[in-house]
Amino acid sequence: MTPSPGPSSSISVVVPTVGGPRLERVLASLAVQTAAHELIVVDDSGTGAVEDSELLAGAELVRMERNSGFSRAVNLGAERAGGDALVLLNDDCVVDADFLESLTRPLDPAAGVAMVAAVMRDWAHAELIDSAGMELDPTLLVWDYLNGEPLMLLDRGVPDPVGPSAAAAAFDRAAFRAEGGFDEALFAYWEDVDLVLRLRRHGYECRLAADARGTHEHSGSFRSGSARKNYLTGFGRGYVLRKWGVIGPRRIGPVLARDLVTSAGQAVIDRNLSGVRGRIEGWRAAQPSESYPRELPVDRAPGALGTLRRRRDRRARLRARASRPAGGGPLRSIAFFHLAETSGPSRSLERELEWLAGRGELEVVVPGPGAVAELFGEFASITELDYDALNRPPGAGGTLATLRTLAADVSRFRSLIRTHEADLVVVVTAMLPAALIAAQRERVPAVVYCGELFAQRGMSGAQLLARQGLRRLTGRLAAGIATGSDMVAAQFAGSARGVVRTVYPPVGEQYAAGDGTGWLREHAIDPEAPLVVAAGSITEGRGQDVLVRAIAIARERLPDLRCVIAGAPFDRPQDVEFAQRLRGLVAELELIDAVTLPGHVDDVSALLAAADVVVNPSRFDEPFGRVPFEAALAGTPAVVTRVGAADELFRDGESALVVAPEDPEAIAAAIQRLIDNPALAARLVAAASAFARARLTPEASVAGFRGVVEAVVA
């Protein structure tokens, strides 16, 4: 039931409508408002289309005998209103619970504030602003203030608009009535421009209520590009041009430039010239009764080309929304990878991106040829570009070069997003901010698959500062974030504007079918000798050098112990140099016959099945760590270091042996303990494999990823 106005709250809400399901939505959102208010619903259908319902209980329903237009309906509602604050709300809006309270708070006619604009989110892209009032240029051309900008822009503070949009506005009712309300010659559209100009003529100003928010289904009443809407907007434009004396020697050129471009666009795209006819008839209907408003704040208005770009971007979003069937239709997606070779994210997202490709079309962008292109090329189109992720903060003097490269990558990524007409961007790491920024610039929602822990041990103060800046950027720009663990997700607590969900990477049952005996035979390794295996890219953060030192210690008591360190370095100088140092360490410790570095191994399941112990010797804070679970499914126990999400995933002595990082003696002792105690090894395998089969299934991973995507694009 609609609350009655209280002694300290005198708010009247007028909702003009012609009925239909949109009305139910807005009434439902008004029914839970925190502010007491009077509700007046004006049925302008002329057919009695608005039916009585529980949502109208306590409201005044005014029925008009014929469809007289938006302006007449609002004026009639304002005549019936008793509140000091007059709130206008279109029926194609849905508002937050504190909307009325926040919207009316800035009204202060004694201080000259008689208008307040709300912030309406885009219906299809809730992270973007549909309207925050109106802007005018020197020709009095109007468009929605901040349209297409991210909501986060409001956090930095923005100037107030020229006036509110009538779709969601608050007026001082006395000032509204004193000005005669809307000019009823304007059936719909431009009536708010005319009223705002009259109120500003008398010294009244508008404020932006940044906390008064709702969602607006733009063009919900008149379809975007329809002949009817183009006519009405054209009529309003012609009417205001003449009424307010806009045409003059200094302004006729800009007027013609803007209106010719707009009309030509409607003729080509919408295939009608109704806007031209509307301008002519609007001009004829108007009387030149007002003087051109020379004191308007139009200095921030764009020129003709800027206006065209804004209208083009809005039309593109509206058409994309209209072309997608209810319940989710074909979805054009583009995914940006940071590495061309296999990595944790590429292995984690295979099934997820295959599902996304099944929703429509998928383009995968990679920084050159490699295994990722081969993997995803089975179901997606592949684009290879030369770019780098921010895998290492720039050194002294490198910041400017990094920024130049970032700007160039943003430009190229924007071009790709436009070319593929993407509805969704997936960025497969937080270390590729150029793709995220490009998506934001192109007004396309982005989902980030974040597998990074931004603060790492051993980082300098400058590195930590840069990483935290990257974390904040990701949280602010991403419409959705899928993380590999709860620990990663916790980094965005209270700072992300979009949905954040933990999506554990999948570990498939294929690891339970590896031919360990065959692998040992193929690589001429004695099956009677105990074997330790580490699998993963060769990089300093993964600590393979610590494992080599542990093997040297363990061989003092297990002289026939063998070790295979499988993996290859990424094509980065730091990783190539570490791989060289690793081989040098093997030689230095006289372990050439004991430690094998075969490079990339295709049959990982067979390798893990061949092992007696799998070691994950990471020294960096690993956000997940899938190899120990893969090993468990292969029947092999694991030793892991207590870094990153280890304590979230493993229990020491129950599902793995957990040791301190950078401690080769502890790793050596854990290896010997497992080789000496087969019963303990079996218990660890049973617990870790049970967790994997319950929580790390491909089905669960796809469902989690799908939930993030659908929360963004539904």
N, C-alpha and C positions, 0 to 999 in steps of 0.2 A: 504494500500500500504506500502511496506517495505521502511523505511526511507533510504535516501542515506547517506553515511558516511560524517560527518562534518569535519571541519578543526581540531577540538580538539578531535575527536573520530574516530579512525581507527580500526573498528571491522569488521571482516569477520566471518560469521556464516556458517558452513557446516552441512547440514542435509542429511545423506545417508538414502535411503529408497527404498522399493520395492512397494510403493504405499499403498492404502487402507485408511480406515477412520481415522487411527491414525495420518496420515500425516496432515489431515485437522485440527486436534486439535492443533498440535504443531505450524503449520503456523498461526493459529488464535491467539495464545498466542504471537508469535513473531511480529505480525502486530501491537501490542499495546505497544511495548517496549518504555521505556523512552530514551534509547540510540540509536543514529543513527547507522546504520550498513548495511553492504553488506550481501546479502543472496544468498547462492549457494546450490541448491538442486540437489543431485546426484541420478538419477534414476538407481538403480542397479538391476532392475528386469530383464533386457534383453528383455522385451516384450513391453516396452513403457507404463507401467502400470500407470505412473503418468500423469494425465490429466491436461490440462491448466485450471486455475481457477483464480478468482479475487485475491485470497490469494497469487498467484505467480506473480502478477503484480510487476514489478521492480526487480524481482529475476532472477538469471541465472539458467536455468534448463539444467543440463548435463545428457545426456542419454548414458548409456553404452550398448554395443552390446550384452553382456551376463552378467549373474550374477557372478561377479568376487570376491565378498566378501566385508565385511565391511572395511578391511584395504585398499584395492585398491580403494574403493569408496572415503574414506576420503583423501587418498593421492592425488587423482585426484582433489578433491575439494580444497585442500590446494594449489595445483599448480595454480589454477585459482584465488585464493584469493589475494586481494591487501592490506588488513589491517595488521597493526602491531600485533593486537591480533587475534588469531585464536580460535574461539569457536566451539566446537564439540557438537552436540546435537542429541540424538537418536529421532526417530520419535514416540517412545512410551512414550515421556515426554510431559508435559505441564508446562510452566514456568510463574512465576509471572511477573508483568509488569516492575519491576526494575531489573530483573534478569541479563541482559547483563551489565548494568551499575555497579551493585554490583560485578559481577563475574570478570570483567576485571580490576577493580580498583587496586587490589593488584599486578598485573603484573609489574615487575621492573627488567628486565634482567640485567641492570647494577649493581643491588644489588644482583644478583644471583637468583631472583625469576622468573622462566620461566614457572611455572605451577600453576594453581589455581583450586581447587576443589569446586564444588557447593554442596548444601545440597538439596537432593531430598527426598520428603516425600513419605511414603508408599501409594500406590494407594487406598488400601482398608481401611487403618487405618491412616488417615491424621495426627494424633497426634504422629506418630512414624516416625523415620528416616529410609528411605530405603538405602540411601548411602550418605556418606560425603567424598567420595574419596576411597582410598584403603589402606589396611593394608597388611603387609607381615610378615611371620614368618621366622625363620632361614632356613627353607627348601624352601623358596620363595613361599609357598602356599599363595594364595590371597583370601581375602574376603572383602566385603564392610565395610568400616570404619563406626562405630557407628550404624550398621544395627540393627534395632529393638529397639534402645534406644529412649526415649521420646524426643521430640523437646526441651523441657524445659532444657535439659542438656546443650544446647548451651548457655543458659543464664549465666552459671557459668564459661564459658570459657573452651576450650578443646585444647589439642595439635593438631598441624597440621598433616595431614595424610602423608604417604610416597609419595603419588602421587594422581592425580585425576582419577576417572573412566571415560573412554571414552564416557560414556552415557551422561555426562554433564561436560564438562571440558573447560578450557581456557589454551592456550599455547602461548608463544611468537612465532610468526610464523617463524621468522628467526632461532630460536633455533630448532624448529620442523623440518624445511627444512634442516638445517645443519646436523641433525642426520639421515636424509633420511626418516623421517616420520615413519609410521608403517611398520613392517616387513611383507611383503605381502605373505609370506609363511603361515602366520596365517590368515586363512579365516575370522574367527570371534572368539572373546574371547582370552584373554591373550596378545593381541597385545599392550594394554595399559601398562601392566606390563613390557613387554620388552622395550618399549620406555622410561618409567619412569626410569628403571634401567640404560639405556644409558645416559639419561639426568643427573641423579644423579652422574654418573661416572665422568661427566665433571663439577661437583660442583654446579649444579642447584638444587634448592629446590622448595618445593610446599607449598602454603598457602591455608588455608581453608577460603573461603568467606562465613561466617555464614549467611549473609543476602541475599545471592544469592540463592533463593529457587524456587523449582518447585515440581512437582509430577511425579513419575516414575511408569509406569505399568510394574513392573519387569517381565522379561520373556515374554514380549509382542511380541517379534519377534520370539523366539523359545520357545515353551511351556516347562515349568519346568518339568524335568524328562523325556522328550522325548528322543528317541534314538539319534536323530540328535544333540540335545544340549549336551547330555552326551558325544557323540563322539567328538564334537568340543572342549568342555572344557577339555576333556581327551587329545586330540591332543595338545592343547596349553600347558597343564601341562607337558607332556612328552617332548615337544619341548624346553621349558624354562629350564627344569631340565638338559638337555644335553648341550644346548647352553651356559648356564651360569655356568657350572661346579659344579652343586650342589652336585652330588653324590660323596661322599668321605667317608673315614673311620669314621669321626665324625658325619656325617649326614645321612648315609644310613639307620640307625635304625629309626630315626624320619621320614624319607621319607616313608619308608615301612609302618610304623604304620599308618600314616595319609592316605596314598593312598590305603592301603588295607581296612581300615575302610570305606573310601568313596566309593570304588568300591563295597564292600560287601553291603553297604546300597543301592546303585543303583540297584544291582542285586535283593535284596529282595523287595524294595519298588517300583522301577520303572520297574522291571522285564526285564531288559536288561543289557548286558555286553558291551555296546557300549563304555563306558568310558575306559574299559581295552584295547579294540582294538585301541581307539584313542591314549592312552598313548604310546602304542607300536609303532604305525605309526608316532606319533609326534617325539618320540626319534630317530627313523630311519631317519626322514627328516632333523633333525637338525645337524649342525656342531658345535663342541665345540670351539666357536670363542671368547668367553668372559670369563673373570676371575670372580670368585665368589665375589660379592660385600660385603666385610667384614665390611663396616662402616654403614650399614643400621640401622635405629632405630627400631629394632625388639624386644626390651626388654619388651614391654607391650603386646606382642602377647601371646595368650593362647596356651596351649599344645594340644595334639591330642584329648583329651576328650573335652576340651573347644571348639575346632574347630568343633567337631562332634555336640555338643549341639547347637552351632550357626547355623550350616547348618540344623539341625533338626528343630529348631524354625522357620527359614525362610521357609523351605519346608512346614511346617504345615500351616503357614499363607497363602502361595501361594495356597496350595491345598484347604484350606477353602474358599478362594476367588473364585477359579475356580469351586468349587462344588455348589456355590450359584447361582441360575439362575438369569439372568438379570431381573431387576425390583423388586428384593427382593424375596428370596426363604426361605426355612425353616430356622428358626433362633433358635439356642440353647441358652437359657438365664438362668441365675442363679441370684436370688434376695436374698440379705442378709438383714434380719430384726434385729433391735436392741432390740426389746422386744417381748416376747412370747404372751403377752396379748394385748387386743385391745388398740389402741392408735390412735392419729390423722392420722399419715401416713398410718396405715393399713386400716383405714376407707376411706382414700382419694384415695388409690391405688387399690381398689378391682376391679373396671371395667378396669382400665388401665392394670393391670397384667393379667386379663382375656383376654384382647386383645393381650397382648404379648404372652401368652400361645397359642393363636390361630395362631400365626406366626410360630409356630414350637413346641418346647419343653420348659417347664419352670420348674426349680427346685427352691423351696423356702427353705431357710435356716433360722432356728429360734433357739434362745437360750433355748430350752426346750419345753415341751408340753404346750399348751395353746390355746386361742381362735384364734390366727393367723393361726396356723396349721389347725384348723377345718375350718376356713373361706376359705383359699386358697387351701385346700386339695381337693376341688371339681373339680379343673381343673389343679392342679400342683402336682408334686411330692414333698414330704416334707422330709427334713433332719433336725434332731434335734441334736444340739451340745451344749456343756456347754461353754459359753463365755459371756463376759460383754462388754457393750458399755462404752464409756468415759462420762457417764452422770454427773460425778462430778470430777473436777480436783483432782489429788492425794494430800494428805496432806504431811506434812513434813516427809521426809524419805520414802515416798511411790513412788517416781518417778522411782527409779531403778526397783522396783517390777512391776510397770506399764509397763515399757519398756520390761521387760522379758516376761510378759503376752502378750504384743502386738506382740513381735517377734514370740511367739508360735502360736498365732492366725493367723498371716500372713502365717506361714508354713501350718497350717491346711486348711486355705481358699485356698491357692494355689493348694493344693492337690485336693480339691473339684472342682476347676475350671478346672484343667486338666482332672479329672475323667469324668466330664460331657461334656468335649470338648466344653466349652462355647464359643459362638461368642460374647456375650454381658453379662456384669455384671451390675446389678442394686443394688445400695447401698441405703437402705431406711433410711438414716440419715447421716449427716456429723459426727456424734459422733461414727462412726464405721470405723475409718481410716484403721484398719487392712484389711478390705475387699477391700478398694480402693487401698492400697499398693499391696495387692496380685494380683489384676487385672493388675496393672501396671507391676509387675514382670513377669506375665504370658503373657504380650503383648496383653491383651484383653481390648477393650475399655469399659469404665465404665460410667454409668449415675448415678448421685447422686440425690436423691429426698431430697432436703435440706429444712427443715422446721425450721431451727434454726436462731435466731438472736444471733450472737456470743458475742457481748458486752451486758451484762446485768447490770442493776443498782444493786449497792451493792457489786459488785465483787471487790476483792482485785487486786492490781497491778499485782501480779503473775498470778492470774486467768485470767485477761484480756490478759496478754501476751501469756498464753497458748492457749486461745481461738483464738487469732489472728493468732497464728501459725497454728492452725487447719484450720482456714479459708483459709490461704495461701496454705496449703497442698491440700485442696479440690479443690481450683481454679487451681492449677498447674497439678494435676493428673487426674481430671475428664474430659472426652471427652465431656460430656454434663451435665448441671445442670438444673433440674426443681425445681423451687421455689414456695412456697405457697403464696407469695405476692410480690409486687414490692419492698417493703421495704427489704425483704430478698435478692432479686435479686441485689439491689443497693450495697450490701456488696461486690459483685464481680466485680464491675465496674472497668475496666482497669487492672484487675489482673487475670481473668480467661482465659485460653487458648482455651477452648471449648465454645460451644453454651450455653447461659444462657437465659432461658425463664420463665416467670411467668405462672404457671399453677394453677389457683385457684382450691381448692378442690371442689368436687361436693357435692351438697346438693339435695337429691332426693325428689320427690313428696310424698314419703311414709310418710313424717312427716305431711302431710296435712290430713292424714286419721286416726289419733290416737283417741282412745276411752277414752277421759279424764274422763267422768262420770263413766265408768266402773272401771278405775284405782282408783278413789277416793273410790268407793264402796268396791273394793277388799282390800284396805288398811285402811278401816274404818276411813276415813278422812271426816269431815263434809263438804259437798259441799257448804254450805253457808259461811264458813270461808274463808277469803282471803288466797291464797296459793302462797308462793314464792318458786321457784325451782332453784337449781344449779346442773349442770350435768357435770361430768368430773372426771378424776382420782384424788384421794385424795393426794395432794402434796402441800407443803408449797408455791410453786410458784403460785398456782392457788388461794390462798388467801381465802380458805373457812373459816378460823378463823375470817377474817375481816367481812365476811357475818354474822357469828354467833353474833358478837358484834353489827352489824347493826340491826339484828332481835331484840336483847334485847332493843335497842333504839326505834325501830319502834313500839314495843308492848306497849310502854308507851301511845301511842295514838290509837293503833289498838290492843287491848288486846287479841282478838281472832285470831290474825295472826299466821299462821302455816308455817313451812319451811321444805322442803325435800332437803337434800344434797346427791345426788345419785353419786355413784362411789366407787371404791376401791383403796387402795394404791397399787403401784407396789411392787414387792417382793424385796425391797431395804431397808436397815436399816433406812435411813433417812425418807422414806415415811411411813414406819410402825410406827416409833416413832412419826411422825407428826399426824397420824391418832389417836394415843393414846392421844396426847395432845389435839386434837380437841374434842374428847369425854369428856376429862376432863374439857375443857372450857365450853361445854354445861351444864355439871353438876354444875360447879362453878357459872354460871350465872342463874341457876335454870330454864333452858329451856328444861328439859328432856321431858316435855309434849308438847312442841311447836316445837322442832327441831328433825327431824327423819333422821337417817343415815342408810338407808337400804342396803348399799353396792352396788354391781353391779346390774343395772336394765336392763332387757332384752328389754322391750317394751318402748324405750325412746320416741317414738312418742306419746304414750298415756300419759306418764308422763308430757311432755311439753304441751299437750293439756289440761291437768288437771290444769295447773298453771294459776294464774292471772298475775304473773310477773316472768320472768326468769332473773337471775342475773349472770353475769360473773365477779367475783370479783378479777381477776388476779392481782398479784403484780409484776410478771415477765413480760418482754417484749414479749408478745405473738405474734408469727409471722402471725397468721391468726385469729383463734377464730370462729369456725363454729356453735357453739351452738346457738348464737343469731339468725342466719339465719334459723336454724332448727326450733327454737321457732316461728319465724315469719310465716313460712309455716304452723305451727300448730295453728296459730291465737293468739299468745301470744307476748306481747311487751317485750323488753329487756332493762336492765341496764348494761352498760359495763364500765370498767375502761379505762382511757386514757393511755394505754400502747401499746408498739409494733406498730402493723399496724392498731390500732383502728381508727386513723384519716384518713387512706387510705380507710377504708371500711364503716365507719359510719359518719353521720352528726348529731351532737347533736340537739335534738328536732325535727329532721326530720325522721331519721330511727332508732334511739335509744336514750336513755338518757345516755350521756357520762359524767362520774364523775372522779375525781382524785383517784388514787390508794391509798390504806392504809387509807381510810377515811370512817369509818363506819357511821358517821353522814350524809355524803353526800349520801351514798347508802340508808340509812333509809329514807331520805327526798325524793329521787327519787322513792322509792317503794311506799310511801304514795301518791306522786303526780300522779302516774299512776293508783293507785286504786281509787283515788278521781276523776280522769278525764278520763272516758271511751273514749271520743272523741279523746283525745291525744293518748291514747293507740291504737286506731284503725288506726290513721294516721301513727304511727310508724310501725305498722304491715304491712300496705299497701306498704309503701316505701321499707322496708327491704325485703318483699317477692317478690316485683317486681324486685329488684336487684338480688335476688337469682335465680328467674326464667329466667332472662336475661343473667346472667354472671356465675352462679354456677351450670350449668347443667352437668350431667354426660357426655353428648355428647361433650360439650366444653372441659371438663377436659381430656377425652380420646384423643381428637384431639390435644390438647396441648402437652400431654405426647408423643403421637405418633410422633409429629413433632420433638421433641428432640431426640427420638430414631432413627428416619430415618435420621436426620442430622448426626448422629454418625456412623450408620452402612450402609447407602445407598451406 
